[in-house]
Amino acid sequence: MKILIKNGRLIDPANGIDAPKDICIASGKILAVTEPGKLPKGFSANKTIDASGLVVAPGLVDLSARLREPGYEYKATLESEMQAAVQGGVTSLVCPPDTDPVLDEPGLVEMLKHRAKNLNQANVYPLGALTVSLKGAALTEMAELTEAGCIGFSQAAEPIVDTQVLLRAMQYAKTFGFSIWLRPQDACLGRGIAHSGPVASRLGLSGIPVIAETIALHTIFELVRQTGARVHLCRMSSAAGLELVRKAKKEGLPVTCDVGAHHIHLTDEDIGYFDANARMLPPLRSENDRNAIGKGLLDGTIDVICSDHTPVDDDEKLLPFGEATPGATGLELLLSLSLKWADEYVKPASQRLSSALARVTSDAARIAGLPGGQLSVGSAADLCLFDPKARWKVEAGALASQGKHTPFLGHEMTGRVLATIVAGHLAFDRGLK
């Protein structure tokens, strides 16, 4: 299939492009990026897409999307979540290992990748379990899991209480060049329900203090200093934690970090009267923390925005706040929430689109070591087309994800994906010209 995308505004942060360009696609790859109307000699498209008024960008790269398979098909299926991915412009996604069974054996990883490949939609890159069954005791066979397709190793939301185990994991990872993805939260201090503050006190909810994050960060950074292991910090949530990350980066430690898209815009006040859709892990924190996250994305302390996509079914969400399962759907909101951040923080306005896209394309691909996130000639034709001015309302019935719960239900968003192309295949088309 040969595809010509014409009359669009190409924004490719990896290559520093923000200009009107035509894109020629052949054999699943980017054949040429040309000035409008100047096609390669002999190129004849089977399909022409008129992208007038649209932004043509690399497909989004999401560093955290739970697909719920294997084991939790009652919450979501691979089919539903892959459809949600392409509907949100996501062409590459990283999935945590907290499935059932846990992704701690090569056969399970190979099965997941095979299932995902057969769907011919987004590219799936699993994280392997750092410890067997995520129990924080015995290390997994990281080399074998890497050969099976894992791009790094994680405990998902499960803590490692024994610091000796984490030290050995980092030593092993450093020796073989593996990356470790950790969510910084102290196992004991992080047992609460909401951010420790006036809102939690008023609602009678047990709190998770900021020091649950900072104490974990101090431990991680000391182990990184000792081992030199490369660590990616998942779902930063506090101003104090970000200040520690900022200092660690200035020191030269090999650490990077991301933030969930919901935490850029919401605070613990959004819990309202026990709205379980706003129960997250880590919890939504104070306005000061939210503002620090917005600024941390701007100055580079935070490297990436991810959806932290966690589909939850009605039986586990329509419960009292303290009993509800944390998490929210996010794949289809990632682009709009990233654009909203840029509108609020990035100046001048001419740089907003490229700044937002960098956090969910090239920067994410770089940190995860993935080939996507850019539209260089010869690279895979993974891209999305979106209308940056289109407004749409978040409605449960319109979401492709099987998980319909999000604190943004009923909110109006800006930025609508109209088409997603994966490896030269039109995986999603909302109605192009």
N, C-alpha and C positions, 0 to 999 in steps of 0.2 A: 504494500500500500504506500503510495506517494501522496503526501499531504502538503498543501501550501497554505500557510496562515499569513494573510495579508492585511494591511491597513491598521495593525495593532500597535500599541505602545509597548515595546519590549523593555522590561525591567529585569536585569540579570545582575544582582549585586556582586556575584563572584567575579564577573568580568567587567564590572564598572559601566554597564550599559543602561541607559535610560533615554531611549530615543525611538522614533518610528522605524520599524524594521519589518522585513518579511522573513519568514522562516520556512525553509524547505526541509521536509522530513522524508527519508527513504530507508527501507529495511530496518525500521525501528530506531533509527539514529538521526541526529541533527546533521543534515547534509550541508546546509549553508545558512548563514545569517547575513542578509543583504540589505542594501538600501531599497526603499520601496520601488517595486517594479523592475528591479535589476536581477532577474533570476539567472541561475547557472545555465550555461549553454546546454541545450538538449533536455532540460528538466521539464517533464510534463506531469502534472498532478492528477491523480485519480479523484482526489477530493480537495476542494478549495474552501477555506473557512474565511469569511469576511469578519475581521476582528475590529471593525470601526467602533471607536468609543470604548474599547476594552483594553485592559492590561493583559499582556502575555508574559507570564512569569514561569520560572522553574516550578515544578510540582513541589508542594510543601513537604518538609521532612519533619515528622513528629517523633520526638524522643520518648514519648510514653503514651501508649494506647493499649489498653487491655482488650483483647479479643475474646476472652472468656472460654476459648477452646484450648485444650481439652478440659472437660469436667464440669463446666458451668454453663452448658448450653441453654439452661432455663433462664439465664440472665441475658445471654446474647449468643449468636452464632457467628462463625467466621464469615458466612455469606452476608449477614446483616451489617456487620461492622466494616467489612471491606467495601460494601456499598456506601456506608456512611463516610468512609475515608475519601473515596473518589468524588462523592457529592460535596465534600468540603475542600476539594483541591489537593488532598494529601496523596502523594504518589509513593512515598517511602515512610514506613513507620517501624518503630522499635517497640517490641512487646516485652513486658516484665515476665519473670518466670513463675509467678504465683498462680499457676493453673492447678488442675487436679487430674492426674498426678503432676507434681512440680516438674519443671523442665530441668531435671538433674541427670538425665541419661541421653546419650546421643540419639537413640532410636526415637524418642519423643520429639526431639528437635527436628529430626529429619522428616518425621510424619507431619509436623506442623508446617514446615516449609513446603513440603510436597502438596499438601492441601491448599495452601495459599497460592502456590504457583498455578495450580489447575484452575483456579478461579479467574486468572488472567486479569487481575485488577492491580491494587497497590502492591509494592514490594514489601515483604515482611522480613524483619531482621530481629531474631530472638536474642534476649539476654539469657544466659544460662544461670542456674542457681549457683550461688557462691558456696553454699554448704548443702549437704544432703538433706532433702526434704525441707530446706530452709529452716532447719532446727538450730543452726548456729553452733554445731559441734564439729562434725567431720567435713573436711573440704571435699568438693566434687572433683572429678577428673577433668580439670579445665582444658587440658590439651585435647582430649577426645571431644569435648563439647565444642571447642573451637573448630575442629575439623568437620563437625556436623553442621556448622553454620552459625554458631553464637558469636556475637561481636563484642561481648563483654560479659561481666558477671555481677550479679546483684542479689540482694536479700529482699527486694521489693520493699514491703512495709514491715518485714520481720526483723527484729533486732538481733545483733550478736552480743550477748551479754558477756561472754568470755573474751577479754581483750587479747589474750594469747592467741586465740583462733584467728582474730582479725589480723594480728601481726603476721602470723604464718601465711595467711591468704595474700597479704600485700607482698611479702617476700617472694612467694611463688609467682605472683603476677608480674612483679618487676623482673624476675629472672627470664620470663618467657615473653615479656612485652604485652601482657594482657592489661585491659583497663577494668577498674572496679567502680561500680556505680552504687553509691550509698545514699540513703536518706538519713540526714543527721537528726536523730531524735533519741535521747536517752531512754532506755527501755523502761526504767522505773518512773521517771518524771513524766513520761509521755502516755500515761495510762488514763488520762482524763478524756473529756468529751469536747470541750470548747476552749477557746483562748482564755487563759487565766487573766481576768480583768473584771471591770464593773458589770459588763453584760452577763458574763457567766454567773457572777455573784447574784445579780438581780433575778436571773432565771433559775437559780438553784442548781446549776450544772457544775460538775467537777472540772477543774481547770487544767490545761496543759500550759505551763509557764514557758516563757521565751528561753529560760536557761536550759530547758530540755533540748533545745537546738544548739545553744552555744557550748554547753558541756560536751555534747557529742562532737561538735566541730573541733574543740581543743584536742580531744582524743585523736580524732582522725588526722589532724595536722601534725601532731607529734609522731604518729606512726608513719606519715608520709615523709617527714624529715629523717626518720630512722631508715626507711626502706627505699625511698625514691620512687615508689609506685605511683602510677597515674590514676587519679581518682576524679570521678565526675560526681558532683553533689546534686542530688535530685530533690526538687521541690523546696527551694529556700522559701522562708516565710517571714523572717523578722529583720528589723533594722540592725539589731545587735549582731545577728548572725552574718549579715552582709558586710558589716564592718570588719569582722574577722576574716571573711573571704577576701576582702579588698587588701588587707594587710598580708595575707598569705600569698596572693598573687604578686604583690610588690616585692615580697621576699624571694620570689622565683619558684615557689612550689608548683609542681605539675598538677594543678587543680583547675577544674572548670565547674560551672553550675548552671542550673536551669530554674525556671519558675513556672508553676501551673498558670494557665491563662486566667483562671478565675481569681487567683490571688492578686492579679494586677489591678482589679477593679472593685473588689468586694472587701468588706471588713466584717468583724464580728457583729456589728450593728445589723447586718443583713440577715442575721438569724431571725430577726423580728420576733414573732410569737411562736417560737419553736418550729421554724420552717425546716423540715428535714432535708429539703433540697440543698440547703446551705451547710449541711454537715459535711466537712471535708477532712482530709488527712494529708498534710498537717492542717490544723484548724485555720479558718479565716481569722486574721489578727487585727490589730488596732489600725486606726487611720494613719498614725505615724509610720507603722510598718508598711502599709500599702503604699504610702508616698515614697518611702525608701526603696521599695521594689521598683516603682516607676523610674526613679532617678538611677537606680542601680543598673537597669537595662540601658539607660542612656549613656552612662559613663563606662560601660563594659564590664562592670563587676559581675553582672549576670550575663551569661553568654547567649542564652537561648530561651525562647518561649515554647512550651509544649502544651498539648491539650489536657494532659493527665486524664485522658478518656477512661472512665470507669463506669460502664453501664451497670445499673442496679435495677432489679425488677420491683414491681409494686409490693410484693409480699415482704421485701426487706427494706423498702423505703417509706411506705405508708404506715409508719409506726411512731410511737413517741420519740422525740428527738434523740434521747439518750440510747434508745434501742435500735434506731435506724442504722443501716449500713452506710458508712461514709462513701462519698464519691458522686460523680456526675458525668453525664455525657459531654463530650467536648470536641470531637473530631470535626463536626460540622460548624462549630463556632470559632475554631482556631484562627482562621483568616480575619474574620470580623473583629474579634477581640484584640488581635495584634494591630490591626489598623486603628482601632479605637485608642490603644496606647500611644501610637505615633501621633495621632491628632492632638492628644493632650500634652505630650512631652517634647516632641521633635520640632525644632526650628532650624532653618526656615521651612515653610510649608512645602517647598519644592522637593525636600529630602524625605518627606514623611513616608511615602510609599516604599522607597528603596530601603529605608531604615527598618520598617516593619518587616518587609520581605526577607531581609538579611537574617533576622532573628529566627525565621522559620524555614529558611532554605539553606543558604551556603554555610552559615555559622553552625547550624545543627548538623549538616553533613560532615563538616570538618571535625567536629568534636566526636562524632560517632565513627569516623573513618569510613564514611559511605561515599559511593560514587555519584550520588544525586546532588540536587541543590544548585545546579548550574546548567547553562545551555551552550556549552562550548561545542564547536564543530567536531563531530565524531563521537560525542557523548550520547547516552541513551535519550531518546525523545520523551522525557517525562516532564510534562508541563501542564499548567492550568491557565484558563482564560477567565477573567472576572471583570465585572463592572464595578469600579471603585465607588460609584455614586449611588448604586442601587440600594434601596432600603427594603428590609424584609423583617417580618415579625417571627420570633421564635415560637413555634407551635408544635406541641408534642406529635400531632398527627402527621406533620410534614417532615419529621426527622426520620432518616433511614435507619438510624441505630435502633436496636431493640430496646436499649435503655432510653427512656423518655424523660428522665428526671434531670433538671438543671435549674439552678437559681435564676437563670435568665429567661425562663418561660414567660411569655407575654411581652418581653422587651423588644424594642425595635433595634435592628442592627444595620450597619452600613457595610457594603461590600458583598457582592453575591457571585459565587462561582457559577459560570455558565457552561463550562466544559473542562474535562480533565482527560489528558492523553497520557497513557503509560506505554512506554516502549513502542511508540508509534501507533498504538491502538486507541481508538476513541472509547475510553472506558465509561465516560459520563457525558451526556449532552442534555442540557436543560432546555434547549430550543435555540440553537444558533441560526444565524441567517443562512 
